[in-house]
Every structure is written in C-alpha cells, then in structure tokens.
Amino acid sequence: MILRATGLRRRFRLSAAAAAACALLLSGCGGDSEAQGGGSGTNYVAGTGAVTKVKPGDRRPAPELSGETVDGKRLSTADYRGKILVVNVWGSWCPPCRAEMPHLVKVAEDTADEGVQFVGINTRDTDRVPAQRFEKEFEVPYPSLYDPSGKLLLRFPKGSLNPQTIPSTIVIDRDGKIAVRALKELGEEELRSILDPLIKEK
C-alpha cells in the first residue's frame, strides 16, 4: 500500500512537471506569463509574422505605460503625446530581438526629427544588468521600461492590438491610438514602410 502510494505520488510529480514545461513552452515570450529571467534564447515562441495596420477611424486608444527604465529613471509614455510612438518589446536573451535591434536603432535616429519617438519594454530579464549590457552593446539611443514580469503588457485592453510575442512592436499615432502591431522581427525597410504613412498623416 505504501509502495503504491509512493508510486502514485511520483507519477503525479512527473505529470505536474511535464504540464509546467508544456505551459512554459506555450507561453514562451507572451506578455501574460511570469518572468523567466535571462534565458538561453531557446525559450520563446516565434512571432506569427503578422503586421496588422489599422485605418485612422478604427484605431483604439493605447494605454499609458509608465515605470522605471532599465537605467532606473522614471518614464511615462504620456510624456510623448503628440508624437508617433514606437513601442518595442524585447529581452536581452532573445535572438530575434538582437537581430532587429540595429534596424530599430538606425530608424530611431533617422526619424527623431520627424516627430517619432521610440520606447522599449524590456521583459523577462529578472536582473537589469543583462538588459543594460544589451543597450550598451547596440548603443540604443532611446529608453526602455523595465518590466521583468510583463505587467506593463497587460495594460493593453483586451481585444486590442496587444503585444503577444517577443519581439513585438506597437506603433501609436499622434492621437495616442494604436495604428500598427508587428508580431515579428522587423528590418529597417519594413519599419520605414510602417512609419512613413503615419509621419504623413496630419
């Protein structure tokens, strides 16, 4: 009887561990799950490759995002009202984030005088040091909110265009409404093709 109970407990523990591993794989880089901390880069769900654009009349308001940056400063996206805001969700451990960052940096520098502001959201880095090293390595010229547990990502209204993978990029128009969502790694040309029509909007 004791042996049988022990065997059942062992099988239960193995089943629970398998379920947890499955949940981790499915949640991957999604903003709804808890921080996994500076991972190896293999623990992410690839983006769908979808870039969704919304006509001006159909856009929904973006939430205000605020908190401490990777450098420990205070930041609120409300400070950038009237600008086109590019919000990029990244992790220092994420290979696609590393691949796209040089393109984001280049476009951020080139469009700064056209009323475009970039802001990052660093997530799942449970220590700021890897995130700070990442920013230094790529010479990122814009701030990133530090969001290890993904709480900021939950501020996007249910049913809205929200970040679902890492990397994700949300583009907010001058009226503070969500205009574009990219669930993929972005290259320079594609990012410019997203921003150019919004820059021309009046």
VOLOVO-71160 format. One line per field, with one value per residue: x, y, z negated of N, C-alpha, C in turn; residue number from 1; residue in one letter. Coordinates in steps of 0.2 Angstrom, whole numbers, plus 5000, padded with zeros to 4 digits. Atoms other than C-alpha are relative to their C-alpha. Example, Ala and Ser with C-alpha at 12.3 -4.5 7.8 and 13.67 -1.06 7.14 Angstrom:
<nodes>
nx <- c(5004  4996)
ny <- c(4994  4994)
nz <- c(5000  5001)
cax <- c(5062  5068)
cay <- c(4978  4995)
caz <- c(4961  4964)
cx <- c(5004  4996)
cy <- c(5006  5005)
cz <- c(5000  4997)
pos <- c(1  2)
code <- c(a  s)
</nodes>
This chain:
<nodes>
nx <- c(5004  4996  4996  5005  5001  4994  5000  5005  4997  4994  5003  5003  4995  4998  5006  5000  4994  5001  5005  4997  4995  5004  5003  4995  4999  5006  5000  4994  4998  5006  5000  5004  4997  4995  4993  4995  4993  4995  5000  4995  5002  5004  5007  5005  5004  4999  5006  5004  4998  5005  5000  5007  5001  5006  5002  5001  5007  5001  4995  5002  4995  4994  5000  4994  4995  4995  4996  4993  4996  4994  4995  5003  5004  5007  5002  5007  5001  5004  4996  4998  5006  4999  4995  5001  4996  4998  4999  4997  5000  4994  4996  4993  4998  5004  4996  5003  5000  4993  5000  5003  4999  4996  5005  5004  4995  4999  5006  5001  4995  5002  5007  5001  5002  5006  5005  5001  4997  5000  5000  5000  5003  4996  5004  4997  4993  5001  4995  4999  4993  4999  5004  4996  4995  5004  5000  4993  4997  5003  5001  5007  5000  5007  5001  5004  5003  4998  5006  4998  5005  5005  5006  5002  5003  5007  5004  5003  5007  5001  5003  4997  4994  4996  4994  5001  4993  4994  5002  5006  4999  5006  4999  5005  5000  4999  5006  5000  5004  4996  5000  4996  4997  4996  4998  4994  4994  5001  4994  5001  5004  5007  5002  5001  5006  5005  5000  5001  5007  5002  4996  5004  5007  5001)
ny <- c(4994  4994  5000  4998  4993  4997  5000  4995  4994  4999  4999  4993  4995  5000  4997  4993  4997  4999  4995  4994  4999  4999  4994  4995  5000  4997  4993  4997  4993  4997  4996  5002  5004  4997  4999  5006  4998  5001  5007  5001  4998  5005  5000  4995  5002  4996  4996  5003  4997  4996  4993  4998  4993  4998  4993  4995  5000  5007  5001  5000  4997  5004  4998  4997  5005  4996  5003  4999  5003  5005  4996  4998  4993  5001  4999  5001  4998  4994  4995  4999  4999  4996  5003  5007  5003  5007  5004  5007  5005  5004  5003  5000  5007  5002  5000  4996  4993  4998  4999  4994  4994  4995  4996  4996  4994  4996  4996  4995  4994  4997  4997  4996  4993  5000  5001  5007  5002  5007  5002  5007  5004  5006  5004  5007  5000  4999  4996  4995  5000  5003  4995  4995  5002  5000  4993  4997  5003  4998  4992  4999  4993  4998  5004  5006  5002  5006  5004  5007  5004  4998  4997  4994  5002  5001  4994  4999  5003  5007  4999  4996  5003  5000  5004  5007  5004  4996  4993  4997  4993  4996  4993  4996  4993  4994  4999  5005  5006  5005  5000  5005  5005  5005  5006  5003  4996  4995  4997  4993  4998  5002  4995  4994  5000  5000  4994  4994  4997  4996  4993  4995  4998  4993)
nz <- c(5000  5001  4994  4995  5001  4998  4993  4998  5002  4995  4994  5001  5000  4993  4996  5001  4997  4993  4998  5001  4994  4994  5001  4998  4993  4996  5002  4997  5001  5000  5006  5005  5005  5005  4998  5000  5001  4996  4997  4995  4993  4997  5003  4997  4995  4995  4998  4994  4993  4998  5001  5000  4999  5002  4997  5005  5004  5004  5005  5007  5004  5003  5007  5002  5003  5004  5005  5000  4994  5001  5004  5007  5000  4999  4993  4999  4993  5000  4998  4993  4996  4994  4996  4998  5005  4999  5006  4998  5006  4999  5005  4998  4998  4995  4994  4995  5002  4999  4993  4997  5003  4996  4995  5004  5002  4994  4999  5005  5000  4994  5001  5006  4998  4997  5005  5002  5006  5001  5007  5001  5006  5001  5004  5002  5003  5008  5003  4995  4997  4993  4996  4999  4995  4994  4997  4999  4994  4993  5001  5000  5001  5003  5006  5001  5006  5003  5001  5001  5000  4994  5003  4996  4994  5001  5000  4994  5001  4997  4993  4996  4997  5005  4999  5002  4999  5000  5001  4997  4999  5000  4998  5002  4996  5004  5004  5005  4998  4997  4993  4997  5005  4996  5004  4996  5000  4994  4997  5000  4994  5002  5006  4996  4997  5005  5003  4995  5000  5006  5001  4995  5002  5004)
cax <- c(5000  5014  5024  5008  5005  5023  5022  5006  5015  5030  5019  5009  5025  5031  5014  5015  5032  5028  5012  5023  5036  5022  5014  5031  5033  5016  5018  5035  5038  5020  5017  5004  5016  5028  5046  5058  5073  5088  5085  5096  5087  5078  5063  5052  5038  5041  5030  5017  5025  5009  5009  4992  4988  4973  4964  4963  4944  4946  4960  4958  4967  4984  4986  4998  5014  5025  5038  5056  5068  5082  5093  5082  5074  5056  5047  5029  5023  5011  5026  5027  5009  5008  5022  5022  5027  5036  5035  5046  5045  5062  5073  5092  5091  5080  5089  5076  5077  5096  5094  5082  5089  5102  5087  5077  5092  5095  5077  5075  5090  5084  5066  5069  5067  5051  5041  5044  5049  5055  5052  5057  5049  5062  5054  5059  5076  5075  5091  5094  5112  5110  5097  5109  5123  5111  5108  5126  5131  5119  5120  5102  5098  5080  5074  5067  5054  5060  5046  5053  5036  5026  5014  5015  5010  4994  4989  4984  4965  4958  4953  4965  4981  4992  5010  5009  5027  5044  5049  5033  5032  5017  5016  5005  4999  5000  4982  4988  4979  4986  4990  5001  5006  5020  5022  5039  5057  5057  5070  5074  5065  5049  5049  5051  5037  5026  5031  5031  5012  5010  5023  5012  4996  4990)
cay <- c(5000  5012  5007  5010  5027  5032  5027  5037  5052  5050  5049  5065  5074  5069  5074  5091  5094  5090  5101  5115  5113  5112  5128  5137  5132  5138  5154  5157  5176  5180  5195  5186  5175  5177  5182  5168  5178  5180  5163  5155  5161  5145  5148  5159  5157  5164  5178  5174  5186  5196  5215  5222  5240  5250  5264  5280  5279  5261  5264  5261  5271  5265  5263  5274  5264  5271  5265  5263  5261  5249  5263  5266  5283  5286  5286  5288  5287  5301  5312  5309  5314  5322  5311  5294  5282  5265  5253  5238  5223  5214  5203  5203  5184  5184  5180  5189  5205  5205  5203  5218  5230  5238  5242  5249  5260  5266  5271  5279  5290  5294  5299  5308  5325  5319  5318  5299  5293  5275  5267  5249  5237  5225  5210  5193  5199  5197  5206  5223  5220  5209  5222  5236  5227  5224  5243  5247  5234  5240  5259  5260  5279  5278  5272  5256  5252  5238  5225  5208  5201  5208  5218  5233  5222  5218  5236  5234  5232  5215  5214  5227  5225  5220  5213  5194  5188  5194  5204  5213  5231  5243  5259  5273  5288  5306  5305  5291  5277  5260  5261  5246  5229  5218  5201  5198  5204  5220  5225  5243  5244  5236  5248  5263  5257  5256  5273  5284  5284  5289  5303  5310  5309  5326)
caz <- c(5000  4995  5011  5022  5014  5017  5035  5037  5029  5041  5056  5050  5048  5066  5073  5065  5071  5088  5088  5081  5095  5108  5101  5102  5120  5125  5115  5122  5124  5122  5110  5100  5091  5077  5079  5084  5082  5093  5103  5115  5130  5134  5124  5135  5146  5163  5169  5182  5195  5195  5197  5193  5199  5193  5203  5193  5189  5182  5170  5152  5138  5132  5113  5104  5099  5085  5073  5071  5085  5087  5080  5065  5071  5072  5088  5094  5112  5108  5110  5128  5133  5150  5156  5166  5153  5157  5143  5145  5133  5131  5120  5119  5121  5136  5153  5164  5153  5155  5174  5176  5164  5176  5188  5174  5168  5186  5189  5172  5175  5193  5188  5172  5181  5189  5173  5170  5153  5149  5132  5127  5115  5108  5101  5093  5088  5069  5067  5075  5079  5095  5101  5098  5107  5121  5123  5122  5135  5148  5142  5140  5141  5133  5116  5111  5097  5086  5085  5079  5076  5091  5080  5092  5107  5098  5098  5116  5117  5120  5139  5144  5154  5140  5139  5139  5143  5141  5150  5154  5160  5157  5166  5159  5169  5164  5157  5145  5154  5159  5178  5181  5172  5179  5171  5179  5180  5191  5203  5207  5224  5217  5201  5213  5223  5207  5201  5217  5219  5201  5202  5217  5208  5201)
cx <- c(5004  5004  4995  4999  5006  5001  4995  5003  5005  4997  4996  5005  5003  4995  5000  5006  5000  4995  5003  5005  4996  4997  5005  5001  4995  5000  5006  5002  4994  5000  4996  5003  5005  5007  5004  5007  5005  5001  5006  4999  4996  4993  4995  4996  5001  4994  4997  5002  4995  5002  4993  5000  4993  4998  4998  4993  4999  5005  4997  5006  5005  5000  5006  5005  5005  5003  5007  5003  5005  5006  4998  4997  4993  4998  4992  4999  4996  5004  5001  4993  5001  5005  4998  5004  5001  5002  5002  5001  5006  5003  5007  5002  4997  5004  4997  5001  5007  5001  4997  5002  5004  4995  4996  5004  5001  4994  4998  5004  4998  4993  4999  4998  4993  4994  4999  5005  5000  5000  5000  4996  5005  4996  5004  5007  4999  5005  5001  5007  5000  4996  5004  5006  4998  5000  5006  5003  4997  4999  4993  4999  4993  5000  4996  4997  5002  4994  5001  4994  4994  4994  4998  4996  4993  4995  4996  4993  4999  4996  5004  5006  5005  5006  4999  5006  5006  5005  4993  5001  4993  5001  4993  5000  5000  4994  5000  4996  5005  4999  5002  5002  5004  5002  5006  5006  4999  5007  4999  4995  4992  4998  4999  4994  4993  4999  4999  4993  4998  5003  4996  4993  5000  4994)
cy <- c(5006  5001  5003  5008  5004  5000  5005  5007  5002  5002  5007  5005  5001  5004  5008  5003  5001  5005  5007  5002  5001  5008  5006  5000  5004  5007  5004  5007  5004  5005  4998  4996  5003  5000  4993  5001  4998  4993  4999  5002  4995  4999  5005  4997  5005  5004  4997  5003  5005  5008  5003  5008  5002  5006  5005  5000  4994  4999  5001  5004  4996  5001  5004  4995  5004  4995  5002  4997  4996  5004  5003  5007  4999  5002  4999  5002  5006  5006  5001  5001  5005  4997  4993  4996  4992  4997  4993  4996  4996  4997  4999  4993  4997  5001  5005  5008  5002  5001  5007  5006  5005  5004  5005  5007  5005  5004  5005  5006  5004  5004  5004  5007  5000  4999  4992  4999  4992  4999  4992  4998  4994  4996  4993  5000  5002  5004  5006  5000  4997  5005  5006  4999  5000  5007  5003  4997  5003  5008  5002  5008  5002  4996  4994  4999  4993  4996  4993  4995  5001  5003  5006  4997  4998  5006  5001  4997  4994  5001  5005  4997  5001  4996  4992  4995  5005  4998  5001  5008  5003  5007  5004  5006  5006  5001  4995  4994  4995  5000  4993  4995  4995  4995  4996  5005  5005  5002  5008  5002  4999  5005  5007  5000  5001  5008  5006  5002  5004  5007  5005  5001  5007  5000)
cz <- c(5000  5007  5006  4999  5002  5007  5003  4999  5005  5007  5000  5001  5007  5004  4999  5003  5007  5002  4999  5006  5006  5000  5002  5007  5003  4998  5004  4998  4999  4994  4995  4995  4996  5003  5000  4999  5005  5003  5005  5007  5004  4998  5002  5005  5006  5002  5006  5007  5002  4998  5001  5000  4999  5003  4994  4996  4996  4995  4993  4996  4997  4992  4999  4996  4996  4995  5000  5006  4998  4996  4994  5000  5001  5007  5001  5008  5001  5002  5007  5004  5005  5005  5003  4995  5002  4994  5002  4994  5001  4993  5002  5002  5006  5007  5005  4998  5001  5008  5003  4997  5004  5005  4996  4998  5006  5002  4995  5001  5007  5000  4994  5002  5004  4995  4998  4994  4999  4992  5000  4994  4999  4995  4999  4998  4993  4997  5005  5004  5007  5004  5001  5005  5007  5003  5002  5006  5006  5000  5002  4998  4996  4993  5000  4993  4998  4997  5000  5000  5005  4997  5005  5006  4999  5000  5007  5000  5003  5007  5004  5003  4994  5001  4998  5001  4999  5005  5003  5000  5001  5002  4999  5003  4996  4996  4994  5001  5003  5008  5003  4994  5005  4995  5003  4999  5006  5002  5001  5006  4998  4994  5004  5004  4996  4998  5005  5001  4994  4999  5005  4998  4996  4996)
pos <- c(1  2  3  4  5  6  7  8  9  10  11  12  13  14  15  16  17  18  19  20  21  22  23  24  25  26  27  28  29  30  31  32  33  34  35  36  37  38  39  40  41  42  43  44  45  46  47  48  49  50  51  52  53  54  55  56  57  58  59  60  61  62  63  64  65  66  67  68  69  70  71  72  73  74  75  76  77  78  79  80  81  82  83  84  85  86  87  88  89  90  91  92  93  94  95  96  97  98  99  100  101  102  103  104  105  106  107  108  109  110  111  112  113  114  115  116  117  118  119  120  121  122  123  124  125  126  127  128  129  130  131  132  133  134  135  136  137  138  139  140  141  142  143  144  145  146  147  148  149  150  151  152  153  154  155  156  157  158  159  160  161  162  163  164  165  166  167  168  169  170  171  172  173  174  175  176  177  178  179  180  181  182  183  184  185  186  187  188  189  190  191  192  193  194  195  196  197  198  199  200  201  202)
code <- c(m  i  l  r  a  t  g  l  r  r  r  f  r  l  s  a  a  a  a  a  a  c  a  l  l  l  s  g  c  g  g  d  s  e  a  q  g  g  g  s  g  t  n  y  v  a  g  t  g  a  v  t  k  v  k  p  g  d  r  r  p  a  p  e  l  s  g  e  t  v  d  g  k  r  l  s  t  a  d  y  r  g  k  i  l  v  v  n  v  w  g  s  w  c  p  p  c  r  a  e  m  p  h  l  v  k  v  a  e  d  t  a  d  e  g  v  q  f  v  g  i  n  t  r  d  t  d  r  v  p  a  q  r  f  e  k  e  f  e  v  p  y  p  s  l  y  d  p  s  g  k  l  l  l  r  f  p  k  g  s  l  n  p  q  t  i  p  s  t  i  v  i  d  r  d  g  k  i  a  v  r  a  l  k  e  l  g  e  e  e  l  r  s  i  l  d  p  l  i  k  e  k)
</nodes>
